[in-house]
């Protein structure tokens, strides 16, 4: 089994899709400088090009296209909102948050339509997602989640509660007591998407410089670690969980929270038949320390979860190597879910970071005086959220009045995370308490959520 190497997606031989692009070697002036060649930066470049094909756009990437979260995620194109709805509504009004949710739902189809129009094959399939409940308490949380979703912009046909038998008809997970099916989610191969977007914006005239780490940003300027300066009316920092490493950006606005994934070898048809996972829906559970998975186009299961959630001092890894305990935990989840499927060997394990704000609300910002724009706090829902954020940035830059430019996350300033060691204690304690809550609920077959989980959500701002 491989461990690290960025991710399974990025480690494969993609027939030269991982093009080596030259480093920036001299100062330059451009119309838009984008820091980060991931989903946010590349979508922003693409949307700006649609508004104004003549724009000069330069993208500076510290490593290579897709090196960060965009090349390491589990490929859920979901409409899940990266925000605490009540907190956002308190500042912007209920109607604005409902519009935000509906925009997210429609964005899933917009992404799929663009990929079709631009001939990008990222193995995209809109199969929805199934969440199973394995305790009565988890099922009660699902029922509450469905009611809340309908209150905040989903339609009844989007989310359906399932009996145990109905859930088993989709995927036979041992111990299921019921489930919830959401029709709005699609599956993609993240590496094919991010590399496809990179080639697309390059064909349209954008220039991507790899191995070009930006060390600092200031008004209308980005400075690389090698000392080159890029001057532009707009400098967009699209590095999400890595943004705090850049001078000129707030150091404690986003906490990089670790997430790990393992992927299996291709399963035999007999194993798929035993599991009953015959369609292309994504899959997850409703534990507090939850897992999420997809069936890949080549017949594997990619399953992810938190593992070690946070590195002291908001440190981030480089190659994505996962500790053995986390690999064992994720593999054991597969065995728990599908005990009759026999041995399911692993092919690869990797990890990366997601960006989480102190109030668990994503944000987009653009200072017209300095030209510095940014987005972040996607909290693990970044595949779709990055596209929506890119629309907000592009429309604001081009002066377009649209549903995207009016979304309530524009200008939202989340509070800063606490200094260390309080930040490390708080985040690690939260996930530790969630793990204890899961154990309590499973052992007691609890009807209600464990009080310790509610406490953990309150102290960390999730609730």
Secondary structure, DSSP 8 states (H G I E B T S, - for coil): -EE-SS-HHHHS--TT-S-------S-EEEEEEEE--SHHHHHHHHHHHHH-TT--EEEE-SSSTT-SGGGTS--EE----SS-HHHHHHHH-HHHHHHHHHHHHHHHHHHHHHHHHTT--S--B---EEEEESSHHHHHHHHHHHHHHHHTT--TTTEEEE-HHHHHHH---TT--EEEEETT-EE--HHHHHHHHHHHHHHTT-EEE-S--EEEEETTEEEETTS-EEEEEEEEE--GGGGGGSBTS-SSS-EEEEEEEEEE----HHHHHHHT--S--EEEE-SSS--EEEE-TTS-EEEEE-SS-B-GGG---SS----HHHHHHHHHHHHHHTGGG----EEEEEEEEEEE-TTS--EEEE-TTT-EEEEE--TT-HHHHHHHHHHHHHHHHTT--STTTT-TTBT--------TTHHHHHHHHHHHHHHHHHHHHHHHT-SS--HHHHHHHHHTT--
